[in-house]
Amino acid sequence: MPTLPIHPQRYPPGLPLLFYLARRILEKAPALADALGFRLRLYQCHDMSLMRLSNATIGSAVVQMALPLMSGLTLLPLYGLARRVYGPRTAAWTVAFYPIVPSFALWWGC
């Protein structure tokens, strides 16, 4: 993806595809796109380049905002596995220290 900005060039195409799909879905639902777009524009009203984007494009940012929550859901099966294998105390320590493992933050869409 050489024509895209630096972050999408380095990561697998999953995130750009998610944003593309979200934008296409929001283009089919203009009422939802307008609701999301107008609400999110309030936070970037000083950036004129973003203000020129369509509401569907602005609304697709919700996908990226949900990524930390979805990544955090990894802790539930991890806790269950560690609890079953090593016990509840070790499982608690495992999920407490898991976010500092480099692979946890490797594919976040920052």
C-alpha atoms as an extended CHARMM CRD file, in Angstrom:
* protein
*
       110  EXT
         1         1  MET       CA              0.0000000000        0.0000000000        0.0000000000  PROA      1               0.0000000000
         2         2  PRO       CA              2.6450000000        2.5480000000       -1.0180000000  PROA      2               0.0000000000
         3         3  THR       CA              0.1740000000        5.3850000000       -1.6600000000  PROA      3               0.0000000000
         4         4  LEU       CA             -1.2400000000        5.3550000000        1.8680000000  PROA      4               0.0000000000
         5         5  PRO       CA              0.2460000000        7.2040000000        4.8850000000  PROA      5               0.0000000000
         6         6  ILE       CA              3.1020000000        5.5840000000        6.8090000000  PROA      6               0.0000000000
         7         7  HSD       CA              1.0710000000        3.5810000000        9.3690000000  PROA      7               0.0000000000
         8         8  PRO       CA             -1.0800000000        1.6490000000        6.8700000000  PROA      8               0.0000000000
         9         9  GLN       CA              2.0330000000        0.9170000000        4.8130000000  PROA      9               0.0000000000
        10        10  ARG       CA              3.6450000000       -0.9600000000        7.6920000000  PROA      10              0.0000000000
        11        11  TYR       CA              0.7480000000       -3.0010000000        9.0290000000  PROA      11              0.0000000000
        12        12  PRO       CA             -1.3240000000       -5.7680000000        7.4620000000  PROA      12              0.0000000000
        13        13  PRO       CA             -4.2630000000       -4.5040000000        5.3700000000  PROA      13              0.0000000000
        14        14  GLY       CA             -6.8620000000       -5.5550000000        7.9380000000  PROA      14              0.0000000000
        15        15  LEU       CA             -7.4020000000       -2.1270000000        9.4940000000  PROA      15              0.0000000000
        16        16  PRO       CA             -7.7030000000       -0.1960000000        6.2220000000  PROA      16              0.0000000000
        17        17  LEU       CA            -10.1560000000       -2.8530000000        5.0340000000  PROA      17              0.0000000000
        18        18  LEU       CA            -12.1940000000       -2.4700000000        8.2180000000  PROA      18              0.0000000000
        19        19  PHE       CA            -12.3330000000        1.3000000000        7.7520000000  PROA      19              0.0000000000
        20        20  TYR       CA            -13.3010000000        0.8610000000        4.1120000000  PROA      20              0.0000000000
        21        21  LEU       CA            -16.1010000000       -1.5720000000        5.0010000000  PROA      21              0.0000000000
        22        22  ALA       CA            -17.3450000000        0.6980000000        7.7890000000  PROA      22              0.0000000000
        23        23  ARG       CA            -17.4050000000        3.6560000000        5.4010000000  PROA      23              0.0000000000
        24        24  ARG       CA            -19.2890000000        1.6500000000        2.7730000000  PROA      24              0.0000000000
        25        25  ILE       CA            -21.8510000000        0.5040000000        5.3410000000  PROA      25              0.0000000000
        26        26  LEU       CA            -22.2990000000        4.0520000000        6.6130000000  PROA      26              0.0000000000
        27        27  GLU       CA            -22.7660000000        5.3010000000        3.0380000000  PROA      27              0.0000000000
        28        28  LYS       CA            -25.7230000000        2.9020000000        2.7880000000  PROA      28              0.0000000000
        29        29  ALA       CA            -27.1490000000        4.2270000000        6.0900000000  PROA      29              0.0000000000
        30        30  PRO       CA            -26.9490000000        8.0220000000        5.7560000000  PROA      30              0.0000000000
        31        31  ALA       CA            -28.9340000000        8.7070000000        8.9330000000  PROA      31              0.0000000000
        32        32  LEU       CA            -26.4410000000        6.7300000000       11.0170000000  PROA      32              0.0000000000
        33        33  ALA       CA            -23.5050000000        8.3080000000        9.1520000000  PROA      33              0.0000000000
        34        34  ASP       CA            -24.8820000000       11.7880000000        9.8390000000  PROA      34              0.0000000000
        35        35  ALA       CA            -25.4340000000       11.0320000000       13.5250000000  PROA      35              0.0000000000
        36        36  LEU       CA            -21.8930000000        9.7130000000       13.9710000000  PROA      36              0.0000000000
        37        37  GLY       CA            -20.2500000000       12.2520000000       11.6830000000  PROA      37              0.0000000000
        38        38  PHE       CA            -21.8320000000       15.3180000000       13.2580000000  PROA      38              0.0000000000
        39        39  ARG       CA            -21.0430000000       14.0780000000       16.7690000000  PROA      39              0.0000000000
        40        40  LEU       CA            -17.3850000000       13.2790000000       15.9640000000  PROA      40              0.0000000000
        41        41  ARG       CA            -16.8220000000       16.5490000000       14.1000000000  PROA      41              0.0000000000
        42        42  LEU       CA            -17.2610000000       18.4040000000       17.3750000000  PROA      42              0.0000000000
        43        43  TYR       CA            -13.9130000000       17.0140000000       18.5390000000  PROA      43              0.0000000000
        44        44  GLN       CA            -11.8970000000       18.0170000000       15.4500000000  PROA      44              0.0000000000
        45        45  CYS       CA            -13.5520000000       21.2530000000       14.3390000000  PROA      45              0.0000000000
        46        46  HSD       CA            -10.1770000000       23.0330000000       14.2220000000  PROA      46              0.0000000000
        47        47  ASP       CA             -8.8120000000       20.6780000000       11.5240000000  PROA      47              0.0000000000
        48        48  MET       CA            -10.1820000000       21.9030000000        8.2000000000  PROA      48              0.0000000000
        49        49  SER       CA             -8.9100000000       18.8920000000        6.2390000000  PROA      49              0.0000000000
        50        50  LEU       CA            -11.0460000000       16.5970000000        8.4120000000  PROA      50              0.0000000000
        51        51  MET       CA            -14.0630000000       18.8830000000        8.1160000000  PROA      51              0.0000000000
        52        52  ARG       CA            -14.0550000000       18.3190000000        4.3430000000  PROA      52              0.0000000000
        53        53  LEU       CA            -14.4980000000       14.5310000000        4.7380000000  PROA      53              0.0000000000
        54        54  SER       CA            -17.9210000000       12.9550000000        4.3850000000  PROA      54              0.0000000000
        55        55  ASN       CA            -19.9170000000       11.9190000000        7.4330000000  PROA      55              0.0000000000
        56        56  ALA       CA            -19.4890000000        8.2650000000        6.4410000000  PROA      56              0.0000000000
        57        57  THR       CA            -15.7050000000        8.6500000000        6.4390000000  PROA      57              0.0000000000
        58        58  ILE       CA            -15.6990000000       10.4960000000        9.7610000000  PROA      58              0.0000000000
        59        59  GLY       CA            -18.1050000000        7.9230000000       11.2340000000  PROA      59              0.0000000000
        60        60  SER       CA            -15.8140000000        5.0400000000       10.2660000000  PROA      60              0.0000000000
        61        61  ALA       CA            -13.4480000000        6.2860000000       12.9930000000  PROA      61              0.0000000000
        62        62  VAL       CA            -15.7280000000        4.4860000000       15.4560000000  PROA      62              0.0000000000
        63        63  VAL       CA            -14.0800000000        1.2480000000       14.3020000000  PROA      63              0.0000000000
        64        64  GLN       CA            -10.6680000000        2.4860000000       15.4070000000  PROA      64              0.0000000000
        65        65  MET       CA            -12.0950000000        3.7740000000       18.6860000000  PROA      65              0.0000000000
        66        66  ALA       CA            -13.4440000000        0.2900000000       19.4110000000  PROA      66              0.0000000000
        67        67  LEU       CA            -10.0950000000       -1.4470000000       18.8300000000  PROA      67              0.0000000000
        68        68  PRO       CA             -8.7250000000       -0.9870000000       22.3870000000  PROA      68              0.0000000000
        69        69  LEU       CA            -11.9430000000       -2.4580000000       23.7920000000  PROA      69              0.0000000000
        70        70  MET       CA            -11.8240000000       -5.4120000000       21.3990000000  PROA      70              0.0000000000
        71        71  SER       CA             -8.1460000000       -5.9680000000       22.1990000000  PROA      71              0.0000000000
        72        72  GLY       CA             -8.9650000000       -5.8940000000       25.8920000000  PROA      72              0.0000000000
        73        73  LEU       CA            -11.4240000000       -8.7500000000       25.4130000000  PROA      73              0.0000000000
        74        74  THR       CA             -8.3800000000      -10.9790000000       24.8980000000  PROA      74              0.0000000000
        75        75  LEU       CA             -7.9490000000      -10.9370000000       28.6580000000  PROA      75              0.0000000000
        76        76  LEU       CA            -11.1210000000      -12.9620000000       29.2930000000  PROA      76              0.0000000000
        77        77  PRO       CA            -10.0260000000      -16.2330000000       27.6250000000  PROA      77              0.0000000000
        78        78  LEU       CA             -6.4650000000      -15.6480000000       28.8230000000  PROA      78              0.0000000000
        79        79  TYR       CA             -7.6760000000      -15.4360000000       32.4240000000  PROA      79              0.0000000000
        80        80  GLY       CA             -9.8080000000      -18.5450000000       31.9540000000  PROA      80              0.0000000000
        81        81  LEU       CA             -6.9240000000      -20.5610000000       30.5440000000  PROA      81              0.0000000000
        82        82  ALA       CA             -4.4250000000      -19.4210000000       33.1670000000  PROA      82              0.0000000000
        83        83  ARG       CA             -6.9170000000      -20.0700000000       35.9580000000  PROA      83              0.0000000000
        84        84  ARG       CA             -7.6080000000      -23.5710000000       34.7190000000  PROA      84              0.0000000000
        85        85  VAL       CA             -3.9110000000      -24.4230000000       34.2940000000  PROA      85              0.0000000000
        86        86  TYR       CA             -2.2020000000      -22.4780000000       37.1080000000  PROA      86              0.0000000000
        87        87  GLY       CA             -4.8950000000      -21.2660000000       39.5050000000  PROA      87              0.0000000000
        88        88  PRO       CA             -6.6850000000      -17.9780000000       40.2100000000  PROA      88              0.0000000000
        89        89  ARG       CA             -3.7540000000      -16.0740000000       41.7160000000  PROA      89              0.0000000000
        90        90  THR       CA             -1.4440000000      -16.7190000000       38.7690000000  PROA      90              0.0000000000
        91        91  ALA       CA             -4.3100000000      -15.9550000000       36.3750000000  PROA      91              0.0000000000
        92        92  ALA       CA             -4.8090000000      -12.5530000000       38.0070000000  PROA      92              0.0000000000
        93        93  TRP       CA             -1.0970000000      -11.7640000000       37.6780000000  PROA      93              0.0000000000
        94        94  THR       CA             -1.1230000000      -12.9510000000       34.0730000000  PROA      94              0.0000000000
        95        95  VAL       CA             -3.8930000000      -10.5820000000       32.9990000000  PROA      95              0.0000000000
        96        96  ALA       CA             -2.3840000000       -7.7480000000       35.0530000000  PROA      96              0.0000000000
        97        97  PHE       CA              0.9550000000       -7.9840000000       33.2370000000  PROA      97              0.0000000000
        98        98  TYR       CA             -0.2910000000       -9.0120000000       29.8050000000  PROA      98              0.0000000000
        99        99  PRO       CA             -0.6760000000       -5.4190000000       28.4790000000  PROA      99              0.0000000000
       100       100  ILE       CA              3.0810000000       -4.8480000000       28.8220000000  PROA      100             0.0000000000
       101       101  VAL       CA              3.8440000000       -7.7550000000       26.4770000000  PROA      101             0.0000000000
       102       102  PRO       CA              4.9890000000       -6.1770000000       23.1770000000  PROA      102             0.0000000000
       103       103  SER       CA              2.7390000000       -8.3550000000       21.0180000000  PROA      103             0.0000000000
       104       104  PHE       CA             -0.3330000000       -6.9730000000       22.7900000000  PROA      104             0.0000000000
       105       105  ALA       CA              0.1490000000       -3.4780000000       21.3510000000  PROA      105             0.0000000000
       106       106  LEU       CA              1.8440000000       -4.4960000000       18.1070000000  PROA      106             0.0000000000
       107       107  TRP       CA             -1.1880000000       -4.3320000000       15.8050000000  PROA      107             0.0000000000
       108       108  TRP       CA             -3.1690000000       -1.4820000000       17.3580000000  PROA      108             0.0000000000
       109       109  GLY       CA             -4.2770000000        1.0500000000       14.7900000000  PROA      109             0.0000000000
       110       110  CYS       CA             -2.5050000000        4.0660000000       16.1890000000  PROA      110             0.0000000000
